[in-house]
Amino acid sequence: MAEQHWPAGELPATGQVMLTITYFYESESSMDIDNIPKPISDALKGLVYLDDEQVTDALCRKRSLSSNSRIENPSSVLTEGLSRGNEFLYIVVVEAPDQEVIS
């Protein structure tokens, strides 16, 4: 899926990155949150960033599709995922925050 949404010709990031994963689930038997990040981090290697050691920060969360969550400024990809009504992962990779500041 990442390959389908990755801009054509876009090279992998070479610097440190932050990975944000949101797992939208529909049933009570949802996946454990601690089992989500590692396979995703490995799968993005070579496409989004050169190596998963570049991931210095990660945020992983899960949200029920049946909740009344307010979503602010959704991307077209997130909007598409939500409109389907099925479980999905929404992944955002951005430049890592300042490594000298911990807040």
URBELZI-V778770 format. One record per helix or strand of 2 or more residues. SS is the DSSP state (helix for helix, strand for strand). FROM is the first residue (numbers start at 1). TO is the last residue. If there is no record, write none. Layout:
ss->SS from->FROM to->TO
ss->SS from->FROM to->TO
This chain:
ss->helix from->2 to->5
ss->strand from->17 to->25
ss->helix from->33 to->35
ss->helix from->37 to->44
ss->helix from->52 to->54
ss->strand from->55 to->64
ss->helix from->76 to->84
ss->strand from->88 to->95
